[in-house]
């Protein structure tokens, strides 16, 4: 029986995990998320002169990407450790501590609001999308990225299948999430329910390189939240078998002595009419 949804438990779990991951995120999991930044900024129509907010900004790579296009960029995150990294790497962006479900900005402040793999980590994604709608100006765009389902996402499929065969995907007993997006249709519907028009989704593919399967698992363990908790909860002997399983099934993606694993994300966007 699934545990009852507790938004504060979700917030505490996510906060602790991202505080821990902040120092190593750039060298670990950012290799999976950064390839989607340009497609995300394109979907939000970020260009020179755009006033944009990067929600759940982490180390601020998306905000910096917007600034490189000539936008005036803000970044927001609930993790002081992540914001310390962001401020150290880009002093030209305003980074604020805050909650995606209660943005500390006035109505109609921004031309664009973006979130790169952040919306599904908040306790209640619909609230975060409603807040994005509130702080956007009329005609402004929202865009967020979300990991494609394992059938489209080889890296995730390799890991989940290996854990299912040799371990226990529920072993971590993490707090029940408030809801993510299992399909592209759910992404678009969530945007419509938040008040957005012209809601679209599209699949973007990329490649994530690692020296080997052990490197892939290490990156997930160091730089993620729920995936890290799942991996850490496996007994040592099961984890050895999981890594070996991933290595065997990733052999077809070998590239110059490493593995180049296909990854895929959904980019969802909408307009405040």
BAFI-3210 file (N, C-alpha, C; in Angstrom, 3 decimals, decimal comma, padded with zeros to 6 digits):
// residues 273
n [1|2|3|4|5|6|7|8|9|10|11|12|13|14|15|16|17|18|19|20|21|22|23|24|25|26|27|28|29|30|31|32|33|34|35|36|37|38|39|40|41|42|43|44|45|46|47|48|49|50|51|52|53|54|55|56|57|58|59|60|61|62|63|64|65|66|67|68|69|70|71|72|73|74|75|76|77|78|79|80|81|82|83|84|85|86|87|88|89|90|91|92|93|94|95|96|97|98|99|100|101|102|103|104|105|106|107|108|109|110|111|112|113|114|115|116|117|118|119|120|121|122|123|124|125|126|127|128|129|130|131|132|133|134|135|136|137|138|139|140|141|142|143|144|145|146|147|148|149|150|151|152|153|154|155|156|157|158|159|160|161|162|163|164|165|166|167|168|169|170|171|172|173|174|175|176|177|178|179|180|181|182|183|184|185|186|187|188|189|190|191|192|193|194|195|196|197|198|199|200|201|202|203|204|205|206|207|208|209|210|211|212|213|214|215|216|217|218|219|220|221|222|223|224|225|226|227|228|229|230|231|232|233|234|235|236|237|238|239|240|241|242|243|244|245|246|247|248|249|250|251|252|253|254|255|256|257|258|259|260|261|262|263|264|265|266|267|268|269|270|271|272|273]
n.u [000,850|000,618|002,313|000,750|000,398|002,579|003,318|005,280|007,072|008,056|009,268|011,282|012,808|013,699|015,075|017,189|018,546|019,362|020,895|023,040|023,984|024,901|027,655|028,890|027,324|027,721|029,812|028,773|025,705|024,950|025,929|023,956|021,753|022,453|022,618|020,066|019,465|019,546|017,407|015,323|015,429|014,897|012,244|010,974|011,270|013,455|015,479|017,580|017,055|014,937|013,250|013,890|013,136|014,703|013,577|014,003|016,790|019,258|022,738|022,649|022,956|021,097|020,094|022,446|022,768|020,592|021,370|023,606|022,375|021,568|019,529|017,944|018,544|017,192|017,645|016,199|016,112|015,566|017,637|020,267|022,915|023,138|022,676|024,887|026,903|025,954|026,094|028,827|029,790|028,599|028,407|026,892|024,223|021,153|020,565|018,176|016,951|014,199|010,791|009,390|006,669|005,635|006,437|008,697|008,025|006,500|003,286|003,184|005,946|007,953|009,142|009,609|009,538|011,401|012,235|014,517|014,264|013,120|010,483|009,076|010,193|009,229|006,895|004,186|003,578|001,479|000,943|003,364|003,381|001,147|002,098|004,172|002,628|001,384|003,520|004,340|004,270|001,567|001,414|003,825|006,138|006,234|008,371|009,286|011,392|011,321|012,042|011,918|009,838|011,029|010,959|011,682|014,055|017,116|019,218|017,876|016,229|018,090|019,067|016,740|015,707|017,798|017,854|015,320|015,677|017,704|017,582|015,667|013,271|011,717|013,046|014,147|012,154|011,191|009,546|006,183|005,774|004,315|003,322|004,188|005,000|003,966|003,564|003,718|001,287|000,269|001,988|001,264|-001,438|-001,232|-000,134|-002,239|-004,216|-003,120|-003,603|-002,415|-002,052|-001,765|-000,292|002,379|004,352|007,500|009,827|013,198|016,397|019,513|022,943|024,658|027,756|029,958|032,680|032,272|029,826|029,872|030,645|028,380|026,433|027,633|027,493|024,722|024,226|025,604|024,609|021,804|018,370|015,906|016,665|019,259|018,700|017,359|019,407|021,306|019,941|020,130|021,347|024,865|025,757|023,708|023,968|026,396|025,645|023,731|025,243|026,841|024,888|023,959|026,300|026,566|024,296|024,697|026,712|026,391|026,473|029,004|031,806|034,732|036,177|034,566|031,186|028,390|025,517|022,191|019,887|016,743|014,375|011,336|010,213|008,113|005,823|004,130|001,922|001,122|-001,928]
n.v [-001,196|002,158|004,955|007,727|010,889|013,448|016,639|018,149|016,247|015,367|017,748|018,059|015,747|016,115|018,540|017,870|015,997|017,494|019,461|017,910|016,978|019,208|020,098|018,342|018,093|019,420|017,985|015,507|014,603|016,747|016,306|014,884|016,603|019,098|018,945|019,556|022,185|024,272|023,608|023,891|026,649|027,644|026,746|028,376|030,759|032,436|035,206|037,945|040,607|039,436|038,920|036,612|033,779|031,213|028,436|026,278|026,231|025,113|024,764|026,880|026,720|026,954|029,548|030,962|030,219|031,554|034,201|034,311|034,510|037,070|037,694|039,021|037,529|035,629|033,370|030,780|028,799|026,274|025,356|026,329|025,455|024,724|027,246|028,646|027,507|028,301|031,134|031,488|030,649|032,294|035,491|037,437|036,888|037,151|035,344|033,779|032,573|030,442|029,202|027,098|026,719|028,974|031,608|034,307|036,773|039,565|039,719|039,226|039,684|038,538|037,634|035,078|031,832|029,163|025,697|023,278|020,048|020,289|020,770|018,367|017,651|019,220|019,349|019,687|019,812|021,067|023,456|024,817|025,322|026,977|029,160|029,932|030,817|033,017|034,866|035,478|037,768|038,854|037,002|035,889|033,083|029,735|027,006|023,655|020,873|017,305|014,001|011,584|008,675|005,391|003,669|005,293|006,241|005,295|005,179|005,370|003,143|001,028|001,166|000,959|-001,530|-003,247|-002,972|-003,963|-006,635|-007,549|-006,324|-004,170|-001,960|-000,450|-000,238|001,992|003,430|006,091|009,319|009,479|010,871|014,027|014,014|013,505|013,503|011,161|010,819|012,497|013,681|014,201|016,219|018,376|018,642|019,420|021,954|023,254|023,147|024,876|027,257|027,940|028,544|027,328|024,948|022,754|019,796|018,223|015,688|015,386|014,284|013,056|012,332|010,616|010,389|008,016|006,503|003,835|001,339|001,441|004,068|005,416|004,623|005,689|008,449|008,869|008,188|010,151|012,611|012,891|012,686|010,930|008,719|008,312|007,610|005,189|003,609|003,601|002,159|-000,486|-003,742|-004,541|-006,827|-007,072|-004,651|-004,940|-006,887|-005,438|-003,374|-004,962|-006,036|-003,721|-003,038|-005,198|-004,875|-002,389|-002,663|-002,489|000,174|001,114|003,304|004,364|003,217|003,922|004,379|005,537|006,593|006,672|009,265|010,814|013,483|015,182|018,254|020,636|023,258|026,445|029,284|032,368|033,648]
n.w [000,000|-000,918|000,563|002,235|000,625|001,512|001,438|002,786|003,644|001,187|000,330|002,298|001,865|-000,827|-000,538|001,247|-000,320|-002,606|-001,440|-000,644|-003,101|-004,416|-004,542|-006,292|-008,504|-010,975|-012,139|-012,405|-012,676|-014,258|-016,752|-018,005|-018,025|-019,137|-022,023|-022,936|-022,612|-024,581|-026,294|-024,492|-023,888|-026,440|-026,730|-024,892|-026,081|-025,562|-025,899|-026,961|-024,769|-023,436|-020,370|-018,036|-015,931|-014,228|-012,854|-010,045|-010,310|-009,666|-010,153|-011,919|-014,715|-016,825|-016,505|-017,005|-019,648|-020,807|-020,313|-021,957|-024,369|-024,378|-022,688|-019,710|-016,781|-014,085|-011,363|-009,404|-006,483|-003,958|-002,516|-000,626|-000,895|-003,599|-004,718|-003,822|-005,374|-007,897|-007,734|-007,453|-009,910|-011,822|-011,703|-012,875|-012,940|-011,172|-008,380|-006,405|-003,273|-002,820|-003,142|-005,511|-005,563|-004,484|-005,636|-005,110|-006,431|-008,096|-009,756|-013,297|-014,013|-015,627|-018,964|-019,721|-018,273|-017,146|-016,569|-015,985|-015,803|-013,258|-012,351|-011,764|-009,386|-007,335|-004,566|-005,389|-008,506|-010,147|-008,707|-008,951|-011,708|-011,912|-010,468|-012,160|-014,297|-013,089|-012,631|-015,139|-017,909|-020,046|-022,995|-022,490|-022,185|-020,953|-020,257|-019,723|-018,903|-018,897|-017,971|-020,505|-020,909|-019,891|-022,129|-024,217|-023,374|-023,093|-021,142|-018,683|-018,878|-018,907|-016,273|-014,601|-015,442|-014,747|-011,959|-011,356|-012,061|-010,356|-007,900|-005,787|-006,612|-004,904|-002,552|-001,263|000,014|-000,233|000,222|-001,010|-004,207|-005,237|-007,735|-011,047|-014,473|-016,522|-019,199|-022,432|-022,994|-020,455|-019,614|-021,327|-020,601|-017,919|-018,231|-019,575|-017,606|-015,783|-016,953|-019,341|-022,885|-026,309|-025,915|-026,161|-026,827|-027,255|-028,224|-027,325|-028,126|-026,832|-025,925|-023,361|-022,034|-020,545|-018,747|-018,228|-017,157|-014,393|-013,969|-014,897|-012,988|-010,713|-011,250|-011,198|-008,569|-007,172|-008,095|-008,154|-006,878|-006,147|-007,740|-006,779|-004,134|-004,542|-005,662|-003,579|-001,667|-002,358|-001,555|-001,115|-002,651|-004,498|-005,815|-007,146|-008,999|-010,389|-011,607|-013,264|-014,937|-016,220|-017,567|-019,350|-020,959|-021,972|-023,715|-026,438|-026,922|-026,950|-027,341|-028,467|-026,291|-024,195|-022,965|-024,760|-023,985|-025,060|-024,261|-023,452|-023,498|-022,690|-023,866|-022,740|-023,410|-023,127|-023,538|-021,986|-022,369]
ca.u [000,000|001,428|002,221|-000,036|001,191|002,902|004,165|006,442|008,039|008,689|010,145|012,443|013,634|014,344|016,017|018,374|019,265|020,010|021,974|024,162|024,481|025,296|029,091|029,380|026,334|028,286|030,711|028,092|024,441|024,804|026,216|022,698|020,749|022,888|022,351|018,700|019,264|019,243|016,046|014,422|015,406|014,184|010,807|010,474|011,520|014,404|016,345|018,095|016,027|013,961|013,375|013,582|013,343|015,069|013,043|014,772|017,927|020,461|023,963|022,396|023,396|020,075|020,107|023,628|022,481|019,735|022,179|024,461|021,549|021,234|018,396|018,171|018,187|017,129|017,556|015,598|016,206|015,347|018,848|021,366|024,166|023,107|022,792|026,282|027,621|025,490|026,633|030,268|030,134|028,059|028,070|026,054|022,832|020,568|020,089|017,382|016,418|012,748|009,966|008,727|005,217|005,265|007,530|008,786|008,037|005,194|002,584|003,582|007,322|008,892|008,720|009,785|009,863|011,877|012,683|015,179|014,133|012,866|009,075|008,620|010,778|008,505|005,827|002,941|003,874|000,468|001,111|004,520|002,980|000,262|002,959|004,831|001,621|001,152|004,620|004,578|003,491|000,718|002,226|005,052|006,211|006,788|008,863|009,978|011,845|010,957|012,628|011,022|009,618|012,160|010,903|012,345|015,223|017,915|019,961|016,965|015,771|019,166|019,154|015,516|015,606|018,802|017,400|014,176|016,144|018,669|017,397|014,307|013,053|011,014|013,816|014,504|011,006|011,167|008,190|005,413|005,796|003,009|002,873|005,046|004,387|004,337|003,418|003,710|-000,072|000,122|002,693|000,429|-002,649|-000,865|000,005|-003,576|-004,920|-002,538|-004,062|-001,632|-002,574|-000,758|000,561|003,004|005,433|008,278|010,884|014,558|017,325|020,914|023,809|025,367|028,967|030,611|033,793|031,718|028,563|030,119|030,628|026,982|025,786|028,235|026,945|023,355|024,277|026,139|024,012|020,345|017,643|015,230|017,496|020,348|018,161|017,094|020,682|021,928|019,174|020,370|022,434|026,107|025,847|022,753|024,503|027,399|024,909|023,067|026,260|027,225|023,762|023,995|027,463|026,274|023,273|025,189|027,851|026,091|026,631|030,409|032,321|036,121|036,562|033,598|029,825|027,632|024,175|021,126|018,934|015,686|013,558|010,188|010,164|006,728|005,769|002,834|001,918|000,093|-002,708]
ca.v [000,000|003,363|005,893|008,924|012,007|014,468|017,585|018,587|015,149|015,439|018,926|017,788|014,746|016,724|019,557|017,202|015,361|018,470|020,074|016,984|016,808|020,485|020,258|017,454|018,002|019,873|016,971|014,210|014,518|017,828|015,767|014,424|017,665|020,253|018,878|019,971|023,594|025,131|023,305|024,481|028,109|027,869|026,547|029,529|031,938|033,305|035,893|039,212|041,472|038,666|038,836|035,201|033,163|029,801|027,864|025,091|026,511|024,380|025,555|028,043|026,572|027,461|031,008|031,435|030,052|032,659|035,428|034,264|034,921|038,480|037,854|039,363|036,251|035,351|031,961|030,529|027,426|026,195|024,796|027,291|024,893|024,880|028,668|029,040|027,093|029,146|032,495|031,453|030,417|033,335|036,649|038,361|036,472|037,283|034,062|033,965|031,395|030,514|028,011|027,105|026,730|030,301|032,419|035,609|037,824|040,154|039,283|039,772|040,170|037,938|037,249|033,625|031,029|027,855|024,767|022,136|018,866|020,710|020,813|017,108|017,462|019,974|018,495|019,797|020,458|022,020|024,756|025,482|025,828|028,128|030,273|030,387|031,579|034,288|035,825|035,801|038,803|038,356|036,653|035,243|031,632|028,812|025,747|022,803|019,578|016,160|012,813|010,730|007,360|004,492|003,101|006,250|006,757|004,090|005,206|005,064|001,766|000,152|001,177|000,422|-002,962|-003,963|-002,993|-004,878|-008,021|-007,964|-005,612|-003,802|-000,551|000,226|-000,421|003,259|003,911|007,550|009,855|009,421|012,174|014,639|013,758|013,961|013,416|009,868|010,885|013,845|014,221|014,737|017,502|019,382|018,837|020,186|023,348|023,798|023,324|026,039|028,449|028,256|028,236|026,895|023,989|021,785|018,975|017,515|014,829|015,778|013,194|013,426|011,209|010,817|009,563|007,568|005,585|002,484|001,258|001,879|005,528|005,825|004,445|006,646|009,774|008,891|008,113|011,401|013,854|012,880|012,566|009,631|007,667|008,050|006,880|003,821|002,905|003,438|001,206|-001,861|-004,432|-004,536|-007,884|-006,738|-003,527|-005,513|-007,534|-004,378|-002,740|-005,939|-006,110|-002,499|-003,138|-006,151|-004,351|-001,144|-002,980|-002,044|001,627|001,423|004,361|004,742|002,778|004,394|004,117|006,728|006,083|007,583|009,786|011,567|014,313|015,907|019,691|021,097|024,711|027,088|030,744|033,060|034,429]
ca.w [000,000|-001,040|001,671|001,960|000,139|002,508|000,699|003,551|003,614|-000,132|000,312|003,143|001,180|-001,988|-000,064|001,777|-001,418|-003,475|-000,661|-000,675|-004,472|-005,023|-004,790|-007,355|-009,570|-012,248|-012,691|-012,447|-013,386|-015,241|-018,079|-018,590|-018,142|-019,920|-023,463|-023,274|-022,264|-025,733|-026,738|-023,504|-024,106|-027,699|-026,505|-024,143|-026,926|-024,871|-026,852|-026,451|-024,205|-022,662|-018,922|-017,818|-014,628|-014,224|-011,621|-009,648|-011,187|-009,322|-010,327|-012,754|-016,103|-017,750|-016,384|-017,731|-021,069|-021,201|-020,326|-023,140|-025,506|-024,225|-021,785|-018,314|-016,176|-012,661|-011,018|-008,092|-006,001|-002,512|-001,922|-000,492|-001,399|-005,051|-005,048|-003,598|-006,581|-008,996|-007,587|-007,657|-011,318|-012,702|-010,874|-013,630|-012,796|-009,843|-007,879|-005,196|-002,601|-002,813|-003,339|-006,820|-005,360|-003,976|-006,154|-004,439|-007,438|-008,362|-010,956|-014,597|-013,913|-016,582|-020,319|-019,861|-017,090|-017,588|-015,525|-016,615|-014,950|-011,886|-011,963|-011,187|-008,064|-006,307|-004,023|-006,150|-009,788|-010,632|-008,051|-009,554|-013,028|-011,673|-010,086|-013,384|-015,034|-012,381|-012,740|-016,549|-018,579|-021,126|-024,151|-022,048|-022,405|-019,980|-020,835|-018,765|-019,419|-018,070|-018,577|-021,281|-020,315|-020,171|-023,476|-025,106|-022,683|-022,905|-019,881|-017,572|-019,050|-018,466|-014,804|-013,993|-015,741|-013,962|-010,560|-011,279|-012,173|-009,334|-006,639|-005,388|-006,957|-003,808|-001,319|-000,605|000,791|-000,286|000,312|-002,252|-004,883|-005,441|-009,098|-012,125|-015,785|-017,097|-020,653|-022,998|-022,866|-019,106|-019,584|-021,983|-019,823|-016,735|-018,655|-019,847|-016,333|-015,117|-017,642|-020,532|-024,215|-027,288|-025,207|-027,059|-026,294|-028,266|-027,700|-027,692|-027,823|-026,623|-025,540|-022,097|-022,103|-019,314|-019,013|-018,167|-016,410|-013,018|-014,008|-015,022|-011,691|-009,777|-011,537|-010,688|-007,105|-006,625|-008,569|-008,265|-005,616|-006,001|-008,333|-005,845|-002,985|-004,975|-005,822|-002,265|-000,865|-002,790|-000,850|-001,896|-003,661|-005,555|-006,585|-008,057|-010,095|-011,159|-012,455|-014,294|-015,870|-017,036|-018,455|-020,420|-021,867|-022,578|-024,583|-027,795|-027,020|-026,766|-028,223|-028,161|-024,966|-023,209|-023,427|-025,135|-023,742|-025,492|-023,295|-024,127|-022,623|-023,248|-023,620|-022,782|-023,371|-023,267|-023,612|-021,194|-023,344]
c.u [000,885|001,228|001,404|000,887|001,342|003,838|005,404|007,507|008,782|009,687|011,424|013,386|014,402|015,408|017,307|019,214|020,006|021,068|023,228|024,799|025,142|026,770|029,590|028,443|026,930|029,161|030,026|026,821|024,213|025,133|024,979|021,726|021,162|022,611|020,966|018,449|018,854|017,834|015,015|014,305|014,702|012,679|010,186|010,717|012,440|015,388|016,852|016,937|014,967|014,280|012,949|013,901|013,613|014,661|013,731|016,090|019,167|021,695|023,829|022,797|022,382|020,031|021,296|023,442|021,583|020,508|023,084|023,708|021,164|020,036|018,866|017,644|018,190|017,121|016,998|015,738|015,973|016,572|019,943|022,691|024,240|023,311|024,210|027,137|027,252|026,101|028,126|030,636|029,586|027,561|027,127|024,576|022,385|019,987|019,413|016,992|014,906|012,113|009,250|007,218|004,724|006,369|007,530|008,876|006,614|004,574|003,206|004,986|008,194|008,260|008,785|010,095|010,240|012,267|013,247|015,192|013,916|011,431|008,623|009,233|010,044|007,363|004,561|003,201|002,792|000,574|002,281|004,167|002,030|001,069|003,717|003,883|001,430|002,258|004,973|003,723|002,614|001,564|003,534|004,972|006,759|007,284|009,547|010,346|011,544|011,509|011,580|010,910|010,751|012,140|011,621|013,729|016,119|018,631|019,077|016,488|016,828|019,197|017,929|015,379|016,590|018,393|016,225|014,618|016,961|018,467|015,936|014,118|012,361|011,809|014,087|013,397|011,004|009,732|007,473|005,413|004,392|002,473|003,846|004,295|004,855|004,307|003,486|002,338|-000,294|000,840|001,817|-000,829|-002,364|-000,702|-001,353|-004,335|-004,383|-002,896|-003,322|-002,350|-001,416|000,233|001,081|004,046|006,220|009,426|012,233|015,501|018,750|021,684|024,555|026,547|029,503|031,744|033,296|030,425|028,728|030,116|029,218|026,279|026,346|027,689|025,522|023,338|024,722|025,283|022,513|019,710|017,034|016,032|018,638|019,862|017,882|018,383|021,306|021,223|019,418|021,490|023,681|026,181|024,889|023,298|025,579|026,716|024,224|024,060|026,683|026,143|023,757|025,150|027,188|025,308|023,651|026,324|027,635|026,243|028,075|030,894|033,704|036,500|035,657|032,217|029,128|026,148|023,125|020,214|017,906|014,853|012,394|010,345|008,717|006,699|004,356|002,981|000,814|-000,681|-003,340]
c.v [001,245|004,284|007,108|010,056|013,066|015,475|018,030|017,498|015,126|016,593|018,663|016,787|015,381|017,737|018,907|016,598|016,380|019,264|019,207|016,918|018,053|020,539|019,441|017,387|018,356|018,846|015,612|014,290|015,651|017,367|015,252|015,567|018,821|020,136|019,380|021,463|024,423|024,874|023,898|025,984|028,456|027,768|027,711|030,843|032,947|033,874|037,173|040,089|040,759|038,765|037,427|034,751|031,679|029,221|026,528|025,102|025,691|025,248|026,698|027,931|027,132|028,986|031,591|031,300|031,152|033,966|035,470|034,661|036,403|038,737|038,404|038,199|036,294|033,829|031,813|029,065|027,432|025,666|025,853|026,754|025,000|026,345|029,180|028,682|028,017|030,536|032,551|031,327|031,487|034,513|037,623|038,028|036,684|035,936|034,258|032,621|031,525|029,198|028,112|027,156|028,067|031,268|033,815|036,789|038,313|039,558|039,949|040,387|039,736|037,690|035,736|033,007|029,642|027,009|023,534|020,966|019,238|020,593|019,522|016,830|018,247|019,102|018,501|020,543|021,400|023,402|025,525|026,048|027,012|029,362|030,826|031,244|032,961|035,298|036,153|036,980|038,164|038,151|035,980|033,725|030,907|027,590|024,953|021,490|018,503|014,917|011,979|009,372|006,410|003,861|003,996|006,641|005,586|004,072|004,812|003,603|000,772|000,034|000,524|-001,081|-003,773|-004,053|-003,954|-006,331|-008,471|-007,300|-005,330|-002,307|000,222|000,226|000,877|003,804|005,435|008,054|009,792|010,794|012,707|014,412|014,313|013,859|012,118|009,891|012,329|014,483|014,821|016,071|018,615|019,677|019,653|021,667|023,983|024,062|024,513|027,343|028,807|027,840|027,791|025,907|022,930|020,970|018,398|016,777|015,301|014,667|013,728|012,163|011,585|009,860|009,241|006,623|004,145|002,517|001,722|003,406|006,080|005,739|005,436|008,052|009,908|008,913|009,438|012,615|013,882|012,739|011,172|008,483|007,298|007,242|005,427|003,020|002,618|002,382|-000,246|-002,494|-004,491|-005,615|-007,636|-005,616|-003,995|-006,143|-006,511|-003,719|-003,684|-006,072|-004,902|-002,575|-004,070|-005,575|-003,026|-001,398|-002,499|-000,554|002,051|002,437|004,770|004,410|003,240|003,919|005,453|006,336|007,089|007,981|010,631|012,316|014,901|017,376|020,125|022,610|025,224|028,598|031,287|033,982|035,647]
c.w [000,000|000,157|001,249|001,525|001,225|001,845|001,466|003,628|002,284|-000,176|001,120|002,482|000,032|-001,549|000,428|000,654|-002,278|-002,736|-000,742|-002,055|-005,032|-005,422|-005,976|-008,554|-010,931|-012,927|-012,835|-013,299|-014,388|-016,646|-018,784|-018,845|-019,051|-021,420|-023,877|-023,055|-023,471|-026,258|-025,783|-023,701|-025,414|-027,493|-025,762|-024,878|-026,238|-025,884|-026,196|-025,977|-023,398|-021,172|-018,529|-016,395|-014,818|-012,871|-011,336|-010,416|-010,866|-009,476|-011,326|-014,202|-017,099|-017,711|-017,131|-019,238|-021,602|-021,286|-021,553|-024,401|-025,443|-023,350|-020,442|-017,497|-014,658|-012,490|-009,623|-007,734|-004,495|-001,770|-001,831|-001,021|-002,915|-005,439|-004,812|-004,809|-007,741|-008,921|-007,835|-009,134|-012,253|-011,866|-011,576|-013,545|-011,355|-009,420|-006,521|-004,591|-002,548|-003,185|-004,680|-006,698|-004,827|-004,363|-005,519|-005,408|-007,677|-009,619|-012,187|-014,578|-015,083|-017,950|-020,516|-018,505|-017,586|-016,380|-016,210|-015,637|-013,482|-011,437|-011,288|-009,818|-006,974|-005,784|-004,867|-007,460|-010,303|-009,987|-008,662|-010,933|-012,900|-011,267|-011,291|-014,203|-014,403|-012,652|-014,187|-017,005|-019,648|-022,384|-023,791|-022,170|-021,179|-020,733|-019,738|-019,430|-018,388|-018,752|-019,300|-020,601|-020,715|-021,552|-024,492|-024,604|-022,279|-021,556|-018,711|-017,662|-018,578|-016,945|-014,178|-014,240|-014,911|-012,490|-010,403|-011,302|-010,961|-007,966|-006,365|-005,641|-005,847|-002,507|-000,566|000,277|000,897|-000,169|-001,032|-002,914|-005,088|-006,834|-010,100|-013,435|-016,433|-018,620|-021,131|-022,874|-021,492|-018,951|-020,154|-021,172|-018,570|-017,075|-018,919|-018,550|-015,542|-015,821|-018,906|-021,810|-025,108|-026,665|-026,167|-026,298|-027,462|-027,598|-028,226|-027,249|-027,668|-026,253|-024,267|-022,068|-020,709|-019,671|-019,066|-017,353|-014,977|-012,934|-014,116|-013,672|-010,677|-009,992|-011,018|-009,166|-006,489|-006,936|-008,710|-006,887|-005,475|-006,609|-007,387|-004,656|-003,340|-005,068|-004,459|-001,415|-001,252|-001,953|-001,729|-002,967|-004,815|-006,434|-007,566|-009,262|-010,982|-012,112|-013,581|-015,360|-016,794|-018,033|-019,630|-021,437|-022,508|-023,556|-026,009|-028,002|-026,777|-027,789|-027,740|-026,725|-023,852|-023,644|-023,675|-025,107|-024,217|-024,324|-024,048|-023,099|-023,411|-022,882|-023,800|-022,662|-023,552|-023,210|-022,719|-022,115|-022,669]
res [x|x|x|x|x|x|x|x|x|x|x|x|x|x|x|x|x|x|x|x|x|x|x|x|x|x|x|x|x|x|x|x|x|x|x|x|x|x|x|x|x|x|x|x|x|x|x|x|x|x|x|x|x|x|x|x|x|x|x|x|x|x|x|x|x|x|x|x|x|x|x|x|x|x|x|x|x|x|x|x|x|x|x|x|x|x|x|x|x|x|x|x|x|x|x|x|x|x|x|x|x|x|x|x|x|x|x|x|x|x|x|x|x|x|x|x|x|x|x|x|x|x|x|x|x|x|x|x|x|x|x|x|x|x|x|x|x|x|x|x|x|x|x|x|x|x|x|x|x|x|x|x|x|x|x|x|x|x|x|x|x|x|x|x|x|x|x|x|x|x|x|x|x|x|x|x|x|x|x|x|x|x|x|x|x|x|x|x|x|x|x|x|x|x|x|x|x|x|x|x|x|x|x|x|x|x|x|x|x|x|x|x|x|x|x|x|x|x|x|x|x|x|x|x|x|x|x|x|x|x|x|x|x|x|x|x|x|x|x|x|x|x|x|x|x|x|x|x|x|x|x|x|x|x|x|x|x|x|x|x|x|x|x|x|x|x|x|x|x|x|x|x|x]
***
